[in-house]
């Protein structure tokens, strides 16, 4: 797993974790695992599974080729929980 700092158009910064493996793991599960050992500000906002990483001619991971999850339209990995209470339902309608 590698973690990269990215910036969106309004200069807000966020962390993106890129990982490989035999199968894709849910973002929520990864977030829970990482949250146990890191403080909140160090927990990545996005988790992107890759079959493999592109390498530079020197054999290092080519960070320039990693997709930007915001531009790709990926989610932050939070699990969707439906609105239950009347207040929550009203907030969903507003947003």
N, C-alpha and C positions, 0 to 999 in steps of 0.2 A: 504494500500500500504506500502511495505517496500522497502528500498533501500539498496543494498549491494555493497561494493567496491570489484572488482575482478581484477586480474592481468593476462595478457596473457604471453606467453612464453618469450617474450623479455622484461619483467618487465614493460611494459606499463600498466597503471591503467585506469579503466573505471568503471562507475556506472551502475548498473542494477536495474531497478524498477520492482518488482513483485507485481501484484495486482489481486484481485478477484472481482467478480461481477456477475450479472445475465447474462450479455453478454460481449463479447470482444469488446473493443474500439480500434480504429486504433491508431497505435503508433504516427502517425503525429498529431492526435487530442490531445493525451495525452501530447506530447512534447510541443504543442502550449499552453495548459493550464498551464503546469508547468513553461514554460518560462516567463509567465506573472508575476510570483511572486518570481522567483529565479534567481540569476545571472547565466550566461552561464556555468561557471565551475561546478555548482551544478546540472545542468540538466542531468539526466541519458542518457546514450548512447543507452541503450536497454530497452524495455518494454515487460515484459513477463506476459501473462494472465494465471492464474491458476484457476481451478475449486474450489480448496480449498488448504490450506496450511497444510503440515504434521506437527504434533505437537510432542514435546518431552514428556517424561513421566510427566514433570512438567507443561505441558500445554502451553509451549512457542513455538513459531514457530521454526521448525527445519531447520535452515539455511543451514546445510550440505546437506539436501535433495533437495535444490533448484537447478534446472538445470543451467548450464553455457551456456549462449546464443551463445558464440563463438564456443564452442565445439558442440553445437546442430545445428549450421549453421543458426541461426536466423539473420534477418536483423536488421539494426540499427533504423529502423522506419522512415527513410526519404522517402518521396514519390518520385517515379520515374517520372522524367520529360524527355521526349524525346528530342534529339538534334534537333535544329531548324536551326541555322545559319551554314554556311559552316565551320567556325572555330570549332564550337561545334561538328559537324559531323566528322571532321578530328581528334579531340581529342578522340572521341568515338572509332574510328578505331585504334588509337595508344594504347589506354588502353584495 
